[in-house]
């Protein structure tokens, strides 16, 4: 596999992960709006909303890691 193809694949993976993270976040917000937490529940959003938000955060972190690796790889190719 060529360096160019690896860069293309890393970019595609990064973009796919960002899209999944955005969808997870949007699902969390939709769930929160459709079924807000009960008034008696003082601990914040429901566990489902918390799970989706945490999932979104972790997937975004993975996407950023791939982006950093791609930048590192491209800077090595320039040298």
C-alpha positions, -999 to +999 in steps of 0.1 A: +000+000+000+014+034-010+019+063+014-007+083-006-032+055-002-025+053+035-031+090+039-063+088+019-075+059+041-066+077+073-085+107+062-115+086+053-114+069+087-111+103+105-141+116+086-162+085+092-154+086+129-164+123+131-197+115+114-204+087+139-195+110+168-218+137+154-246+112+150-241+100+186-242+136+199-273+144+178-290+112+191-282+123+227-297+157+222-328+143+205-333+119+233-328+146+259-354+168+241-379+140+235-377+125+270-362+151+294-350+139+328-377+136+355-380+166+378-370+144+408-339+133+390-312+157+401-282+139+388-284+154+353-292+137+320-304+101+318-279+073+316-287+068+279-280+104+272-248+103+292-237+071+274-243+087+240-224+118+249-195+099+263-195+077+232-194+108+210-165+122+231-144+090+228-150+087+191-140+123+186-108+116+205-101+087+182-107+109+152-083+135+165-057+109+171-059+097+135-057+133+124-025+139+145-010+107+131-018+118+095-002+151+101+029+135+116+031+111+087+028+139+061+054+160+079+079+131+077+072+127+040+081+164+034+114+161+051 
